[in-house]
Amino acid sequence: MQFTTEVRWGGEDFLAFAALLLVACGLFEIVTRRSTRRSARTTAGGAILIAFLLVWAELAVGILH
């Protein structure tokens, strides 16, 4: 929005991204507190990251339809 007129984020876009970040970070926090094995934390963190990126891309451009 600052450099081009092609991107127009509204308040709902910022709220959606904030909610997405909150959920992803919250899930990662829960996993790291409950798991004692590093491999489980790494695997869960990778899965959360992939899910985060997939949802972000879907919301941004609609890659699944």
N, CA, C and O atoms as a GROMACS GRO file, in nm:
protein
  260
    1MET      N    1   0.082  -0.118   0.000
    1MET     CA    2   0.000   0.000   0.000
    1MET      C    3   0.087   0.125   0.000
    1MET      O    4   0.045   0.230  -0.048
    2GLN      N    5   0.206   0.112   0.053
    2GLN     CA    6   0.294   0.228   0.062
    2GLN      C    7   0.368   0.252  -0.070
    2GLN      O    8   0.400   0.366  -0.103
    3PHE      N    9   0.395   0.145  -0.145
    3PHE     CA   10   0.476   0.158  -0.265
    3PHE      C   11   0.397   0.137  -0.394
    3PHE      O   12   0.442   0.181  -0.500
    4THR      N   13   0.281   0.072  -0.388
    4THR     CA   14   0.202   0.046  -0.507
    4THR      C   15   0.054   0.051  -0.473
    4THR      O   16   0.015   0.030  -0.358
    5THR      N   17  -0.027   0.078  -0.572
    5THR     CA   18  -0.172   0.081  -0.549
    5THR      C   19  -0.236  -0.055  -0.575
    5THR      O   20  -0.357  -0.069  -0.559
    6GLU      N   21  -0.156  -0.155  -0.614
    6GLU     CA   22  -0.209  -0.287  -0.642
    6GLU      C   23  -0.243  -0.364  -0.516
    6GLU      O   24  -0.324  -0.457  -0.520
    7VAL      N   25  -0.185  -0.329  -0.406
    7VAL     CA   26  -0.209  -0.397  -0.278
    7VAL      C   27  -0.294  -0.305  -0.191
    7VAL      O   28  -0.255  -0.192  -0.162
    8ARG      N   29  -0.408  -0.354  -0.150
    8ARG     CA   30  -0.496  -0.275  -0.063
    8ARG      C   31  -0.544  -0.363   0.052
    8ARG      O   32  -0.640  -0.439   0.038
    9TRP      N   33  -0.476  -0.353   0.164
    9TRP     CA   34  -0.515  -0.427   0.283
    9TRP      C   35  -0.612  -0.342   0.363
    9TRP      O   36  -0.593  -0.222   0.380
   10GLY      N   37  -0.717  -0.407   0.411
   10GLY     CA   38  -0.810  -0.340   0.501
   10GLY      C   39  -0.786  -0.388   0.643
   10GLY      O   40  -0.696  -0.468   0.669
   11GLY      N   41  -0.866  -0.338   0.734
   11GLY     CA   42  -0.852  -0.379   0.874
   11GLY      C   43  -0.873  -0.528   0.895
   11GLY      O   44  -0.807  -0.589   0.979
   12GLU      N   45  -0.966  -0.587   0.819
   12GLU     CA   46  -0.993  -0.731   0.834
   12GLU      C   47  -0.873  -0.815   0.788
   12GLU      O   48  -0.852  -0.925   0.840
   13ASP      N   49  -0.796  -0.766   0.694
   13ASP     CA   50  -0.676  -0.838   0.650
   13ASP      C   51  -0.571  -0.841   0.761
   13ASP      O   52  -0.508  -0.944   0.786
   14PHE      N   53  -0.553  -0.729   0.828
   14PHE     CA   54  -0.458  -0.724   0.938
   14PHE      C   55  -0.505  -0.810   1.055
   14PHE      O   56  -0.423  -0.875   1.121
   15LEU      N   57  -0.634  -0.811   1.081
   15LEU     CA   58  -0.688  -0.897   1.188
   15LEU      C   59  -0.671  -1.044   1.155
   15LEU      O   60  -0.636  -1.124   1.242
   16ALA      N   61  -0.695  -1.082   1.031
   16ALA     CA   62  -0.680  -1.221   0.990
   16ALA      C   63  -0.534  -1.266   1.004
   16ALA      O   64  -0.508  -1.377   1.051
   17PHE      N   65  -0.441  -1.181   0.963
   17PHE     CA   66  -0.301  -1.217   0.975
   17PHE      C   67  -0.257  -1.224   1.121
   17PHE      O   68  -0.180  -1.312   1.158
   18ALA      N   69  -0.307  -1.133   1.202
   18ALA     CA   70  -0.277  -1.137   1.345
   18ALA      C   71  -0.330  -1.265   1.408
   18ALA      O   72  -0.262  -1.327   1.490
   19ALA      N   73  -0.451  -1.306   1.370
   19ALA     CA   74  -0.508  -1.430   1.423
   19ALA      C   75  -0.427  -1.551   1.377
   19ALA      O   76  -0.404  -1.644   1.455
   20LEU      N   77  -0.384  -1.549   1.252
   20LEU     CA   78  -0.302  -1.658   1.199
   20LEU      C   79  -0.170  -1.669   1.275
   20LEU      O   80  -0.128  -1.779   1.311
   21LEU      N   81  -0.105  -1.556   1.300
   21LEU     CA   82   0.019  -1.557   1.378
   21LEU      C   83  -0.004  -1.604   1.521
   21LEU      O   84   0.075  -1.680   1.576
   22LEU      N   85  -0.112  -1.558   1.582
   22LEU     CA   86  -0.144  -1.595   1.719
   22LEU      C   87  -0.165  -1.745   1.732
   22LEU      O   88  -0.115  -1.808   1.826
   23VAL      N   89  -0.239  -1.803   1.640
   23VAL     CA   90  -0.265  -1.947   1.644
   23VAL      C   91  -0.136  -2.026   1.622
   23VAL      O   92  -0.108  -2.120   1.696
   24ALA      N   93  -0.057  -1.988   1.522
   24ALA     CA   94   0.067  -2.061   1.493
   24ALA      C   95   0.165  -2.052   1.609
   24ALA      O   96   0.223  -2.153   1.650
   25CYS      N   97   0.184  -1.933   1.662
   25CYS     CA   98   0.277  -1.916   1.775
   25CYS      C   99   0.226  -1.984   1.901
   25CYS      O  100   0.303  -2.042   1.977
   26GLY      N  101   0.096  -1.977   1.923
   26GLY     CA  102   0.037  -2.045   2.038
   26GLY      C  103   0.054  -2.196   2.031
   26GLY      O  104   0.088  -2.261   2.130
   27LEU      N  105   0.029  -2.253   1.913
   27LEU     CA  106   0.049  -2.397   1.895
   27LEU      C  107   0.194  -2.436   1.917
   27LEU      O  108   0.222  -2.538   1.981
   28PHE      N  109   0.286  -2.356   1.865
   28PHE     CA  110   0.427  -2.388   1.884
   28PHE      C  111   0.466  -2.379   2.031
   28PHE      O  112   0.545  -2.461   2.080
   29GLU      N  113   0.412  -2.282   2.100
   29GLU     CA  114   0.440  -2.269   2.244
   29GLU      C  115   0.389  -2.390   2.322
   29GLU      O  116   0.458  -2.442   2.409
   30ILE      N  117   0.270  -2.433   2.290
   30ILE     CA  118   0.212  -2.551   2.356
   30ILE      C  119   0.297  -2.675   2.329
   30ILE      O  120   0.325  -2.752   2.421
   31VAL      N  121   0.338  -2.693   2.204
   31VAL     CA  122   0.419  -2.810   2.168
   31VAL      C  123   0.552  -2.808   2.240
   31VAL      O  124   0.596  -2.911   2.292
   32THR      N  125   0.618  -2.693   2.245
   32THR     CA  126   0.749  -2.688   2.309
   32THR      C  127   0.740  -2.708   2.461
   32THR      O  128   0.834  -2.758   2.522
   33ARG      N  129   0.631  -2.669   2.520
   33ARG     CA  130   0.617  -2.689   2.665
   33ARG      C  131   0.583  -2.834   2.701
   33ARG      O  132   0.623  -2.882   2.807
   34ARG      N  133   0.509  -2.901   2.614
   34ARG     CA  134   0.464  -3.037   2.646
   34ARG      C  135   0.562  -3.145   2.603
   34ARG      O  136   0.561  -3.254   2.659
   35SER      N  137   0.646  -3.118   2.505
   35SER     CA  138   0.735  -3.219   2.452
   35SER      C  139   0.873  -3.209   2.517
   35SER      O  140   0.924  -3.100   2.541
   36THR      N  141   0.929  -3.324   2.544
   36THR     CA  142   1.064  -3.327   2.602
   36THR      C  143   1.169  -3.363   2.500
   36THR      O  144   1.288  -3.336   2.520
   37ARG      N  145   1.128  -3.424   2.389
   37ARG     CA  146   1.224  -3.466   2.286
   37ARG      C  147   1.241  -3.358   2.181
   37ARG      O  148   1.143  -3.300   2.133
   38ARG      N  149   1.365  -3.332   2.146
   38ARG     CA  150   1.394  -3.229   2.047
   38ARG      C  151   1.338  -3.267   1.910
   38ARG      O  152   1.290  -3.180   1.837
   39SER      N  153   1.344  -3.393   1.874
   39SER     CA  154   1.295  -3.434   1.743
   39SER      C  155   1.144  -3.412   1.730
   39SER      O  156   1.097  -3.375   1.623
   40ALA      N  157   1.070  -3.434   1.837
   40ALA     CA  158   0.926  -3.410   1.834
   40ALA      C  159   0.896  -3.261   1.821
   40ALA      O  160   0.804  -3.221   1.748
   41ARG      N  161   0.972  -3.179   1.891
   41ARG     CA  162   0.952  -3.033   1.880
   41ARG      C  163   0.986  -2.984   1.740
   41ARG      O  164   0.915  -2.899   1.686
   42THR      N  165   1.092  -3.036   1.682
   42THR     CA  166   1.132  -2.995   1.548
   42THR      C  167   1.028  -3.037   1.445
   42THR      O  168   0.993  -2.959   1.356
   43THR      N  169   0.980  -3.159   1.455
   43THR     CA  170   0.879  -3.209   1.363
   43THR      C  171   0.750  -3.129   1.374
   43THR      O  172   0.692  -3.090   1.273
   44ALA      N  173   0.705  -3.105   1.496
   44ALA     CA  174   0.583  -3.028   1.516
   44ALA      C  175   0.601  -2.884   1.469
   44ALA      O  176   0.510  -2.827   1.409
   45GLY      N  177   0.716  -2.826   1.496
   45GLY     CA  178   0.743  -2.690   1.450
   45GLY      C  179   0.743  -2.681   1.298
   45GLY      O  180   0.691  -2.584   1.242
   46GLY      N  181   0.799  -2.780   1.232
   46GLY     CA  182   0.797  -2.783   1.086
   46GLY      C  183   0.656  -2.798   1.031
   46GLY      O  184   0.620  -2.732   0.934
   47ALA      N  185   0.576  -2.883   1.095
   47ALA     CA  186   0.438  -2.901   1.052
   47ALA      C  187   0.356  -2.774   1.072
   47ALA      O  188   0.275  -2.737   0.987
   48ILE      N  189   0.378  -2.708   1.184
   48ILE     CA  190   0.308  -2.582   1.211
   48ILE      C  191   0.350  -2.477   1.110
   48ILE      O  192   0.265  -2.402   1.060
   49LEU      N  193   0.478  -2.469   1.078
   49LEU     CA  194   0.526  -2.373   0.980
   49LEU      C  195   0.466  -2.398   0.842
   49LEU      O  196   0.424  -2.305   0.774
   50ILE      N  197   0.463  -2.524   0.800
   50ILE     CA  198   0.406  -2.558   0.670
   50ILE      C  199   0.258  -2.524   0.666
   50ILE      O  200   0.209  -2.469   0.567
   51ALA      N  201   0.185  -2.556   0.774
   51ALA     CA  202   0.042  -2.522   0.779
   51ALA      C  203   0.022  -2.371   0.776
   51ALA      O  204  -0.068  -2.321   0.708
   52PHE      N  205   0.105  -2.298   0.849
   52PHE     CA  206   0.098  -2.152   0.849
   52PHE      C  207   0.117  -2.096   0.708
   52PHE      O  208   0.039  -2.013   0.663
   53LEU      N  209   0.220  -2.142   0.640
   53LEU     CA  210   0.248  -2.093   0.505
   53LEU      C  211   0.139  -2.132   0.407
   53LEU      O  212   0.105  -2.053   0.318
   54LEU      N  213   0.083  -2.251   0.421
   54LEU     CA  214  -0.024  -2.295   0.332
   54LEU      C  215  -0.149  -2.210   0.351
   54LEU      O  216  -0.211  -2.167   0.253
   55VAL      N  217  -0.187  -2.185   0.475
   55VAL     CA  218  -0.305  -2.102   0.502
   55VAL      C  219  -0.280  -1.958   0.455
   55VAL      O  220  -0.369  -1.895   0.399
   56TRP      N  221  -0.161  -1.907   0.478
   56TRP     CA  222  -0.127  -1.772   0.435
   56TRP      C  223  -0.137  -1.758   0.284
   56TRP      O  224  -0.194  -1.661   0.233
   57ALA      N  225  -0.081  -1.855   0.211
   57ALA     CA  226  -0.087  -1.851   0.066
   57ALA      C  227  -0.231  -1.866   0.016
   57ALA      O  228  -0.271  -1.800  -0.080
   58GLU      N  229  -0.309  -1.951   0.081
   58GLU     CA  230  -0.448  -1.969   0.042
   58GLU      C  231  -0.528  -1.840   0.063
   58GLU      O  232  -0.607  -1.802  -0.023
   59LEU      N  233  -0.507  -1.775   0.174
   59LEU     CA  234  -0.576  -1.649   0.198
   59LEU      C  235  -0.530  -1.538   0.103
   59LEU      O  236  -0.609  -1.452   0.066
   60ALA      N  237  -0.403  -1.542   0.064
   60ALA     CA  238  -0.349  -1.436  -0.021
   60ALA      C  239  -0.393  -1.451  -0.167
   60ALA      O  240  -0.436  -1.354  -0.228
   61VAL      N  241  -0.382  -1.571  -0.222
   61VAL     CA  242  -0.409  -1.586  -0.365
   61VAL      C  243  -0.503  -1.699  -0.400
   61VAL      O  244  -0.538  -1.713  -0.517
   62GLY      N  245  -0.545  -1.780  -0.305
   62GLY     CA  246  -0.637  -1.888  -0.335
   62GLY      C  247  -0.573  -2.000  -0.415
   62GLY      O  248  -0.618  -2.028  -0.527
   63ILE      N  249  -0.471  -2.064  -0.363
   63ILE     CA  250  -0.396  -2.165  -0.438
   63ILE      C  251  -0.470  -2.298  -0.452
   63ILE      O  252  -0.433  -2.380  -0.537
   64LEU      N  253  -0.572  -2.322  -0.372
   64LEU     CA  254  -0.637  -2.454  -0.374
   64LEU      C  255  -0.761  -2.461  -0.461
   64LEU      O  256  -0.821  -2.568  -0.472
   65HIS      N  257  -0.801  -2.351  -0.524
   65HIS     CA  258  -0.916  -2.365  -0.614
   65HIS      C  259  -0.887  -2.320  -0.752
   65HIS      O  260  -0.974  -2.326  -0.839
   0.00000   0.00000   0.00000
